[in-house]
Amino acid sequence: MAEDTYNTMGGRAEVVVQARRTGELHRHLHGVAPPPPPVPFQIPPAVAHFENRLAEQDRITRAVEEHTGRAGPLVVGLTGIGGVGKTALGFHEVRRLSERYPDGVLYAGLDDLRRDGVVEVSDAVAELLDGLGVAPAWLERSFAGRSKQYWARTRDKRIVVVIDNARYGAEVGPLLPASAGSLVVVTSQGPLHDLDGVVVVEVPVEPPAVEDAVRLLGHVVDDPRLSAEPDAVAELARGCGGLPAALRVAGQWVRKYRRRSLSRLVSELTEQLYEKGIPMVEAVWDAAYEGLGPEAARLYRLLSCYPGPVVPAPAAAVLLGCAFLPAEDALEELQSAGLLEERPDGHRMHDLLRGHADRRARQADPEGADRAGALRAPIRWYRRQAARADLLAAGPRMTFAALPEPAVPAGTDIGFTDKTEVLRWLETQRHALCGCVRLAFEAEPYEDAWALCEPLWSHFLDHPRYADVTEAFRVGVEAADRAEDPTAMVRMRCQPARTLWEQERLEEAGECMEQALTAAASLGEEERKLKASVVEFRGSLKSAGGDLAGASLDFEESRRTHAEIGNTYGVMLQTYLLGRTALRRGDHAEAVELLGEAHDMARDLERERMRARTGFELGRALRGAGRAAEAVVLVRAALDSARKRGSTTDEVRVLEELAALAEETGETAEAEGHRDEARLLGTRSGGLREDDRSA
């Protein structure tokens, strides 16, 4: 059931504003007020080696100094081939200029959000809003709503936004901040001609000149051979095409063979150029790869098809099928060879090197047997970790996939300690989890594919980023069909329906629900709870589309089924939904009766969160029925509950209702105090103000 899996995240209330009869407002702290959110700075620290690119830096500096702000934010486009160093240059310039933009630095890597060549721009806006301190529970569901949030949060700021790996102007336009005093740095392989109405300062990024590339090599490896054999080092720099991604690998390779002359090393690469017909840069990567130990070399090959952009050490251990420490050694060896970059949440492989790793994997394993076998382990590992995380985050709920056995080797389970850590892990690993759904489906362990969608559902409810989960749920539906699992076939069709109706794609959501209902008709008597859940989903879809009468019929049907099978919680939930629907229809008498019944049941079941919710809605119904005095106690209890749970969304709703109740009883100063506090909490959490919504 939908209510079983709904999670809310929010901060603590910092103040309560209480009005005296004189109209003065007094702010009282609830516990220790949290500090203001830090200024975002979402790019990595400076690298140890950056070759100056003075001409490009001068071009960017002039553009910043000459920018008047009359035509919106300054947009600088860094264009050039992959691996040439556009992102590194962009990061360097942002660090250098950051003091001019005191409100922070945001980053959106579009390739991490790209699926089948397309970026879900709504999710990219969500990434930026997260950096601006918008709590997940306050994130607007529609693209239009998120855009308004983004404009509202950026219109008075001087910020930098880095948009990495753009392909089309249509991906960039919605990510431009509303402030004319801001800077946007866009990296792409070519000019974005379809970025309509925006003047872009184009800064072509060419491969560094040979002398600059030689200096970069000197930064990577401090070796007297570079000075003693200038012709050889220049030949190596030319062979790498000046690409920093290749030069760093070349430098580490030179460092490894300190006893050989540089001329000999370069000669060996040149021989491959002529004998094998491969570019020298490929030979450089081959040489680095061939110098790896067996475990590191195998890990390098396997990482070419790893489902996420960043690999954590436990996942690498599972991928190799070895203990944790040897996997860490292999990761360190790859990093020392320049073949991996270390990030706070794991290791990342450059796209150029990922391509090389894939070519070596195909050479070593033409049939793909090793890769296919090795990938089954991380798929199962992610399924197990996600299921464990889901249980900690959402508690026991209606799921159908069994928890997999611990991975081999043992000891790779994540040591989750609390709900906050669990939710953070699900968020950082969402790309890998969605990737595992696709890999599992392609490899045909279909149960793994649809089972991974169950914890993704709980994560989606808190972090509504639609591109990945919509695709994952679509694959989950097909996987359940291929597995011929009747319960999964039903459940998987309900999940994409909600993602669709939240995006106002009601017709597509309706098709999903019709398929779910058709599949549910074949279920046996033992699955009546699932059937009732499907009917509830259909009612929620009707409610989203404004068909309140139809929604009531579905909630009533679901309630009857729960009553027949003795599921008291289900009866309570459907009664609550029926009461809310009656309230939306304006039938306050019926709403009071239904919500009163649901409130009593939630109390008897000791479901404190539902007791607060039913009490809040009952208070609203009582006010509508002209019984405001009876409502106050219920609504104040809901306020206490929201504060204990740290849910700012619920807290704001309750404060607004308290304001309405105060107006009913003529306490206008108290009403204004509640509204002031609600506005304060909403603004700090990232919610849209009414004037922003109508803009």
C-alpha atoms as one frame of an Amber mdcrd trajectory, in Angstrom:
protein
   0.000   0.000   0.000   1.216   3.463  -0.804   1.031   4.751   2.755   3.154
   1.869   4.022   6.149   3.067   2.068   5.951   6.820   2.361   8.962   8.434
   4.035   9.347  12.101   4.879  12.619  13.903   5.460  12.933  17.365   6.911
  14.883  19.507   9.314  14.085  20.592  12.835  12.082  23.703  13.412  14.508
  26.469  14.282  12.007  28.779  15.928   8.401  29.021  16.902   6.822  32.417
  16.527   4.205  33.106  19.189   2.036  36.188  19.143   0.984  38.042  22.241
  -2.261  39.930  22.335  -0.330  43.136  21.673   0.707  41.658  18.355   4.385
  41.389  19.247   6.161  38.275  17.961   8.454  36.275  20.231  10.730  33.582
  18.852  11.397  30.574  21.069  14.045  28.003  20.213  13.109  24.319  20.022
  16.267  22.653  21.260  19.464  23.911  19.657  18.846  25.811  16.459  20.811
  24.256  13.579  23.388  26.437  11.858  22.461  27.937   8.504  23.177  25.649
   5.553  26.768  25.963   4.312  27.519  27.809   1.101  27.652  25.073  -1.564
  30.988  24.292  -3.209  30.397  21.199  -5.321  33.599  20.905  -7.339  36.609
  18.869  -6.173  39.755  20.343  -4.615  42.515  21.626  -6.873  44.594  18.955
  -8.618  48.293  18.806  -7.978  49.142  19.329 -11.646  47.469  21.915 -13.874
  49.230  23.437 -16.858  48.374  27.106 -17.167  46.437  27.563 -20.482  47.026
  31.289 -20.174  45.182  32.284 -23.357  41.984  30.534 -22.277  42.236  31.967
 -18.771  42.691  35.486 -20.136  39.609  35.055 -22.359  37.480  33.968 -19.391
  38.812  36.745 -17.146  37.969  39.424 -19.732  34.477  38.010 -20.139  33.892
  38.116 -16.377  35.198  41.675 -16.065  33.200  42.941 -19.046  29.933  41.237
 -18.091  27.249  43.832 -17.383  24.433  41.470 -16.406  21.984  43.070 -18.807
  21.344  39.848 -20.683  21.267  37.428 -17.769  24.100  35.386 -16.275  27.459
  35.145 -18.011  27.663  31.846 -19.910  31.128  30.571 -20.831  31.294  27.577
 -23.160  34.441  25.427 -23.023  34.486  23.283 -26.159  36.892  20.585 -27.300
  37.400  16.877 -27.824  36.974  14.391 -24.990  39.954  14.150 -22.653  41.410
  17.517 -23.664  40.936  18.942 -20.167  37.793  21.085 -20.470  36.452  20.075
 -17.076  39.811  20.547 -15.366  40.117  24.021 -16.911  36.573  24.880 -15.863
  37.198  23.756 -12.284  40.476  25.689 -12.173  38.818  28.890 -13.349  35.892
  28.522 -10.970  38.259  28.118  -8.021  40.259  31.142  -9.176  37.169  33.324
  -9.597  35.053  31.984  -6.736  35.564  35.029  -4.494  33.576  37.066  -7.020
  30.610  34.711  -6.469  30.129  34.470  -2.693  26.889  32.456  -2.819  28.566
  29.238  -3.876  29.410  26.827  -6.669  26.968  24.236  -8.027  27.794  21.313
 -10.319  25.668  19.211 -12.673  27.356  16.314 -14.509  24.928  15.582 -17.319
  26.524  12.313 -18.443  25.632  10.793 -15.060  21.986  11.692 -15.777  21.961
  10.653 -19.446  19.977   7.597 -20.501  19.970   6.501 -24.147  21.510   9.838
 -25.064  18.826  11.904 -23.315  19.019  13.888 -20.058  15.900  14.242 -17.898
  16.335  17.968 -17.305  13.883  17.928 -14.397  16.290  15.644 -12.525  19.232
  17.929 -13.345  17.306  20.854 -11.828  16.674  18.673  -8.758  20.442  18.094
  -8.422  21.039  21.849  -8.383  18.195  22.472  -5.934  19.721  19.915  -3.592
  22.926  21.955  -3.629  20.899  25.058  -2.828  19.565  23.458   0.338  16.118
  22.379  -0.840  15.120  19.426   1.330  13.883  16.380  -0.658  10.406  16.586
   0.864  10.092  20.162  -0.435  11.106  19.371  -4.003   8.338  20.184  -6.473
   7.158  17.188  -8.491   6.685  18.831 -11.880   9.396  20.283 -14.105   7.581
  23.636 -14.122   7.463  23.668 -10.315  11.142  22.788 -10.000  12.076  25.490
 -12.479  10.215  28.073 -10.403  11.977  26.803  -7.275  15.339  27.126  -8.995
  14.632  30.654 -10.214  13.373  31.665  -6.768  16.489  30.271  -5.044  18.946
  31.884  -7.489  17.415  35.222  -8.439  19.241  37.309  -5.813  22.468  35.310
  -5.697  25.924  35.557  -7.197  26.691  31.912  -7.850  28.642  29.750 -10.270
  26.957  26.814 -12.013  29.188  24.265 -13.763  27.312  22.201 -16.372  29.567
  19.355 -17.473  29.320  17.283 -20.671  26.391  19.040 -22.331  25.402  17.913
 -25.819  22.467  20.188 -26.607  21.444  23.690 -25.686  18.043  22.358 -24.603
  19.830  20.592 -21.738  21.517  23.803 -20.600  18.794  26.461 -20.849  16.682
  25.257 -17.902  19.802  25.091 -15.691  20.706  28.773 -16.065  20.252  30.678
 -12.769  17.878  33.634 -12.584  20.562  36.018 -11.326  22.271  38.228 -13.890
  25.255  38.450 -11.553  26.039  34.745 -11.838  28.499  32.745 -13.940  27.707
  29.545 -15.847  30.532  27.355 -17.171  29.430  24.786 -19.749  31.694  22.052
 -21.136  30.786  20.354 -24.403  32.484  18.817 -27.408  31.115  21.474 -29.756
  29.242  24.801 -29.689  25.637  24.613 -28.490  23.927  26.307 -31.418  20.428
  25.545 -30.115  20.856  27.514 -26.872  18.299  30.090 -27.988  18.324  33.619
 -26.651  21.586  33.208 -24.746  24.897  34.796 -25.673  27.678  32.295 -25.001
  31.313  33.330 -24.695  32.922  30.481 -26.623  36.360  29.385 -25.393  37.775
  26.595 -27.600  40.037  24.258 -25.621  42.715  22.800 -27.856  45.205  20.107
 -26.837  48.128  21.781 -25.062  51.157  22.726 -27.114  54.064  20.271 -26.914
  55.997  22.447 -24.479  52.968  22.699 -22.175  52.400  18.955 -22.376  56.062
  18.379 -21.492  55.687  20.609 -18.445  52.601  18.640 -17.364  54.609  15.427
 -17.655  57.235  17.056 -15.473  54.610  17.738 -12.832  53.386  14.144 -12.912
  56.849  12.573 -12.662  59.904  14.319 -11.229  62.616  12.519 -13.174  66.014
  13.690 -14.510  65.413  11.758 -17.747  62.899  14.392 -18.814  65.646  17.007
 -18.922  68.326  14.641 -20.191  66.253  13.360 -23.139  64.148  16.301 -24.380
  63.526  14.792 -27.816  62.126  11.591 -26.330  59.829  13.393 -23.902  58.577
  15.672 -26.694  57.841  12.591 -28.809  55.911  11.058 -25.911  53.909  14.260
 -25.425  53.070  14.409 -29.139  52.097  10.731 -29.117  49.611  11.397 -26.317
  47.981  14.054 -28.467  48.483  16.518 -25.641  45.516  14.949 -23.847  45.917
  15.400 -20.075  44.056  12.124 -19.470  46.750  10.319 -21.472  49.695  12.375
 -20.213  48.940  11.486 -16.592  48.952   7.768 -17.423  52.157   8.239 -19.435
  53.812  10.024 -16.542  52.974   7.246 -14.094  54.214   4.667 -16.609  57.536
   6.497 -16.998  57.862   6.668 -13.211  57.404   2.911 -12.927  60.372   2.106
 -15.212  63.015   4.353 -13.712  65.946   2.141 -14.806  65.147   2.335 -18.525
  66.055   5.255 -20.702  63.188   7.395 -21.859  64.324   6.931 -25.454  63.965
   3.172 -25.109  60.493   3.463 -23.605  59.276   5.783 -26.346  60.864   3.582
 -28.994  58.869   0.609 -27.738  55.667   2.608 -28.064  56.593   3.773 -31.546
  57.166   0.170 -32.635  53.601  -0.655 -31.656  52.428   2.366 -33.619  53.914
   0.949 -36.803  53.668  -2.808 -36.189  50.157  -2.971 -34.725  48.689   0.106
 -36.348  47.483   1.588 -33.065  47.897   5.233 -32.000  50.656   5.934 -29.504
  48.107   7.076 -26.914  46.571   3.593 -27.081  50.049   2.127 -26.699  50.591
   4.300 -23.602  47.446   2.889 -22.017  48.409  -0.624 -23.102  51.806  -0.201
 -21.472  50.249   1.000 -18.219  47.784  -1.893 -18.292  50.461  -4.495 -18.986
  52.409  -3.305 -15.973  49.517  -4.145 -13.631  49.353  -7.170 -11.378  46.778
  -9.871 -12.247  44.059  -8.697  -9.822  44.403  -5.025 -10.759  44.386  -5.880
 -14.475  41.231  -7.982 -14.104  39.532  -5.278 -12.073  40.438  -2.707 -14.743
  38.792  -4.862 -17.413  35.688  -5.500 -15.329  35.211  -1.834 -14.449  34.542
  -1.093 -18.126  31.006  -2.455 -17.667  30.472  -1.513 -14.021  26.927  -0.084
 -13.721  27.725   3.115 -11.795  29.986   6.116 -12.396  31.846   5.589  -9.082
  32.872   2.239  -7.599  33.106   1.888  -3.786  35.720  -0.504  -2.387  33.218
  -3.162  -1.137  31.662  -3.386  -4.603  35.133  -3.822  -6.122  35.778  -6.705
  -3.712  32.545  -8.391  -4.760  33.334  -7.783  -8.427  36.695  -9.514  -8.021
  35.322 -12.186  -5.711  38.122 -11.557  -3.234  38.565 -10.191   0.280  38.216
  -6.495   1.003  41.916  -5.683   1.474  43.147  -7.228  -1.815  40.430  -5.260
  -3.619  41.631  -2.052  -1.981  45.165  -2.927  -3.077  43.961  -3.384  -6.658
  42.147  -0.033  -6.580  45.258   1.647  -5.210  47.381   0.066  -7.943  45.031
   1.365 -10.637  45.070   4.804  -9.066  48.881   4.796  -8.895  48.988   3.873
 -12.579  46.802   6.888 -13.410  43.956   4.635 -14.580  41.488   5.639 -11.821
  40.666   8.888 -10.041  39.906   8.793  -6.314  36.690  10.494  -5.190  35.208
  10.872  -1.680  32.586   8.199  -2.401  34.803   5.815  -4.397  36.877   5.644
  -7.570  35.942   6.975 -11.014  37.311   5.962 -14.416  37.714   8.535 -17.202
  35.502   7.826 -20.212  38.530   7.481 -22.521  40.060   4.908 -20.194  36.718
   3.128 -19.836  36.784   2.661 -23.593  40.336   1.283 -23.432  39.391  -1.042
 -20.563  36.484  -2.344 -22.623  38.788  -3.064 -25.573  41.204  -4.967 -23.354
  38.310  -6.863 -21.772  37.108  -7.981 -25.204  40.603  -9.110 -26.111  41.043
 -11.082 -22.889  37.489 -12.457 -22.842  36.066 -12.532 -26.405  32.955 -14.454
 -25.353  32.308 -12.192 -22.368  32.026 -15.140 -19.977  34.283 -13.675 -17.285
  32.521 -10.326 -17.351  29.052 -11.887 -17.269  29.993 -14.159 -14.376  31.738
 -11.416 -12.429  28.839  -8.970 -12.805  26.318 -11.363 -11.259  28.009 -10.891
  -7.886  27.705  -7.076  -7.660  24.125  -7.271  -8.937  23.249  -9.601  -6.069
  25.375  -7.525  -3.659  23.547  -4.329  -4.572  20.221  -6.136  -4.309  21.088
  -7.319  -0.794  22.446  -3.960   0.416  19.489  -2.059  -1.031  16.987  -4.465
   0.569  18.749  -4.095   3.936  18.758  -0.317   3.543  15.074  -0.324   2.597
  14.134  -2.340   5.677  15.948   0.130   7.932  14.524   3.177   6.151  10.902
   2.128   5.597  10.398  -0.650   8.112   8.462  -3.854   7.386   6.135  -3.417
   4.421   4.604  -5.370   1.568   7.523  -6.704  -0.488   7.832  -9.925  -2.461
  11.541 -10.546  -3.078  13.509 -12.562  -0.538  16.666 -11.085   0.991  19.673
 -12.597  -0.843  22.319 -14.472   1.088  25.486 -12.561   2.077  27.944 -12.021
  -0.729  31.015 -14.151  -1.273  33.529 -13.211  -0.025  31.952 -12.476   3.344
  32.394  -9.200   5.153  31.254  -6.886   2.360  27.875  -5.920   3.849  27.585
  -2.191   4.507  27.456  -1.529   8.264  24.376   0.695   8.264  23.807   2.411
  11.613  20.772   4.690  11.221  18.098   5.859   8.817  19.987   8.993   7.806
  23.015   6.960   6.725  20.791   4.501   4.873  19.028   7.228   2.908  22.351
   8.860   2.061  23.712   5.534   0.772  20.660   4.938  -1.401  21.037   8.443
  -2.821  24.756   8.169  -3.634  24.338   4.690  -5.142  21.154   5.326  -7.125
  22.930   5.320 -10.508  24.545   1.965  -9.740  21.246   0.522  -8.470  19.391
   1.568 -11.609  22.274   0.289 -13.719  22.072  -3.072 -11.960  18.391  -3.325
 -12.929  19.358  -3.030 -16.589  22.352  -5.390 -16.263  20.279  -8.014 -14.460
  17.610  -7.888 -17.136  20.166  -8.219 -19.938  21.912 -11.102 -18.154  18.511
 -12.724 -17.499  18.437 -13.185 -13.727  15.017 -11.523 -14.028  14.185 -11.841
 -10.350  17.190  -9.657  -9.493  15.971  -7.012 -11.936  12.485  -6.602 -10.491
  13.628  -7.205  -6.900  15.990  -4.205  -7.134  12.977  -2.035  -7.974  11.455
  -2.628  -4.521  14.039  -0.582  -2.555  14.234   1.910  -5.412  10.540   2.574
  -4.749  11.174   3.697  -1.172  14.065   5.873  -2.309  11.924   7.425  -5.047
   9.256   8.469  -2.548  11.835  10.616  -0.768  13.873  11.645  -3.837  11.516
  12.018  -6.807  14.048  11.971  -9.659  12.087  10.545 -12.508  14.435   9.591
 -15.357  16.283   6.727 -13.695  13.397   5.239 -11.733  10.895   5.477 -14.591
  13.277   3.495 -16.799  14.147   1.085 -13.972  10.464   0.442 -13.227   9.777
  -0.097 -16.931  12.535  -2.729 -17.015  11.167  -4.162 -13.749   7.774  -4.681
 -15.394   9.354  -6.536 -18.309  11.553  -8.582 -15.968   8.534  -9.649 -13.901
   6.772 -10.700 -17.098   9.804 -12.705 -18.257  10.076 -14.330 -14.820   6.341
 -15.137 -14.986   5.951 -14.093 -11.363   2.277 -13.076 -10.926   2.721 -10.976
  -7.779   5.709  -9.134  -9.232   3.819  -8.553 -12.499   1.128  -6.750 -10.524
   3.351  -4.845  -8.109   5.793  -3.660 -10.770   2.994  -2.052 -12.780   1.823
   0.048  -9.851   5.218   1.662  -9.325   5.631   3.352 -12.728   2.001   4.475
 -12.560   2.771   6.768  -9.636   5.899   8.214 -11.273   3.772   9.006 -14.325
   0.818  10.631 -12.577   3.159  12.754 -10.488   4.524  14.070 -13.789   0.918
  14.735 -14.864   1.089  11.963 -17.487  -2.284  10.632 -16.395  -3.172   8.712
 -19.540   0.046   6.672 -19.428  -0.442   6.092 -15.700  -3.960   4.848 -16.433
  -2.627   2.317 -18.930  -0.231   0.970 -16.289  -3.059   0.634 -13.784  -5.327
  -1.164 -16.246  -2.531  -3.660 -16.911  -2.003  -4.089 -13.161  -5.700  -4.755
 -12.613  -5.785  -7.272 -15.460  -2.787  -9.080 -13.999  -4.305  -8.943 -10.501
  -7.418 -10.774 -11.724  -5.329 -13.935 -12.052  -4.083 -13.830  -8.454  -5.389
 -16.333  -5.946  -7.259 -15.692  -2.707  -3.990 -15.585  -0.760  -3.015 -12.404
  -2.605  -6.117 -10.372  -1.774  -4.025  -7.807   0.108  -2.076  -7.071  -3.071
  -5.327  -6.839  -5.038  -6.623  -4.302  -2.546  -3.385  -2.322  -2.908  -3.861
  -2.171  -6.687  -7.394  -0.833  -6.263  -6.028   1.776  -3.832  -3.446   2.831
  -6.446  -6.227   3.215  -8.992  -8.163   5.371  -6.536  -5.099   7.560  -5.963
  -4.719   7.977  -9.725  -8.354   9.018 -10.021  -7.876  11.457  -7.174  -4.833
  12.957  -8.918  -6.986  13.449 -12.020  -9.825  15.104 -10.075 -12.256  12.160
 -10.202 -13.120  12.237  -6.501 -16.282  10.160  -6.820 -14.389   7.399  -8.628
 -11.567   7.591  -6.081 -14.046   7.116  -3.237 -15.493   4.013  -4.873 -12.022
   2.477  -5.185 -11.003   3.313  -1.627 -14.283   1.812  -0.397 -13.698  -1.382
  -2.415 -10.156  -1.653  -1.057 -11.455  -1.123   2.495 -13.967  -3.952   2.136
 -11.233  -6.336   1.005  -8.960  -5.401   3.916 -11.857  -5.898   6.325 -12.615
  -9.354   4.879  -8.997 -10.517   5.268  -8.638  -8.994   8.737  -6.008  -6.383
   7.845  -6.888  -3.683  10.376  -4.146  -1.327   9.238  -5.445  -1.501   5.671
  -8.971  -0.701   6.864  -7.656   2.289   8.803  -5.665   3.584   5.837  -8.566
   3.331   3.378 -10.879   5.014   5.881  -8.367   7.838   6.141  -8.213   8.159
   2.337 -11.995   8.153   2.131 -12.161  10.908   4.749  -9.597  13.052   2.930
 -11.509  12.609  -0.322 -14.772  13.643   1.365 -12.987  16.705   2.710 -11.788
  17.607  -0.796 -15.404  17.301  -2.003 -16.496  19.722   0.718 -18.610  17.115
   2.542 -17.441  18.052   6.026 -19.962  15.943   7.941 -18.925  12.728   6.171
 -15.255  13.687   6.484 -15.618  14.170  10.253 -17.220  10.742  10.620 -14.647
   8.900   8.493 -11.579  10.687   9.816 -12.788  10.292  13.394 -13.058   6.550
  12.816  -9.582   6.425  11.218  -8.116   8.465  14.072  -9.499   6.082  16.694
  -8.143   3.086  14.787  -4.665   4.651  14.432  -4.648   5.254  18.191  -5.672
   1.666  18.943  -3.023   0.335  16.538  -0.418   2.590  18.199   0.599   4.017
  14.809   1.684   7.419  16.031   2.482   8.898  12.653  -0.925   7.953  11.240
  -2.574   9.088  14.456  -1.077  12.545  13.897  -2.087  12.600  10.230  -5.635
  11.448  10.846  -5.940  13.922  13.716  -4.738  16.771  11.530  -7.208  15.981
   8.740  -9.983  15.495  11.310  -9.177  18.945  12.687  -9.517  20.431   9.205
 -12.861  18.686   8.741 -14.115  19.932  12.130 -13.185  23.503  11.243 -15.074
  23.129   7.964 -18.055  21.844   9.912 -18.005  24.923  12.147 -16.499  23.116
  15.143 -13.181  24.958  15.375 -12.916  24.706  19.157 -12.871  20.899  18.958
 -10.197  20.993  16.271  -7.518  22.911  18.172  -6.402  20.050  20.435  -6.079
  17.658  17.482  -4.118  20.091  15.347  -1.753  21.024  18.173  -1.068  17.319
  18.760  -0.241  17.008  15.047   2.181  19.930  15.411   3.966  18.189  18.306
   4.230  15.008  16.235   5.635  16.822  13.200   8.299  18.469  15.343   9.278
  15.184  16.988   9.647  13.558  13.569  11.514  16.561  12.157   9.087  16.859
   9.231   9.056  20.498   8.117   6.484  19.784   5.402   3.975  18.504   7.960
   4.922  21.270  10.374   4.182  23.995   7.839   0.827  22.452   6.906  -0.149
  22.250  10.559   0.948  25.825  11.280  -1.162  27.064   8.377  -4.145  25.168
   9.756  -3.545  26.633  13.217  -3.547  30.063  11.591  -6.897  29.313   9.979
  -8.294  28.112  13.332  -7.033  31.258  15.054  -8.785  33.374  12.434 -12.005
  31.470  13.125 -11.821  32.423  16.794 -10.807  36.033  16.135  -7.162  35.660
  17.280  -5.726  37.557  14.306  -2.330  38.281  15.888  -1.865  34.599  16.755
  -2.915  33.641  13.227  -0.327  35.971  11.728   2.325  34.536  14.063   1.620
  31.018  12.830   1.728  32.180   9.217   5.040  33.964   9.788   6.567  30.808
  11.202   5.194  28.692   8.369   6.670  31.105   5.815  10.021  31.062   7.624
  10.192  27.262   7.704   9.028  26.929   4.109  11.555  29.440   2.810  14.451
  27.859   4.694  13.506  24.404   3.446  13.217  25.520  -0.175   9.464  25.667
  -0.642   7.850  27.999  -3.167   6.064  31.062  -1.879   2.654  31.822  -3.329
   3.973  34.745  -5.389   6.656  32.433  -6.838   4.051  29.804  -7.750   1.978
  32.310  -9.686   4.977  33.882 -11.435
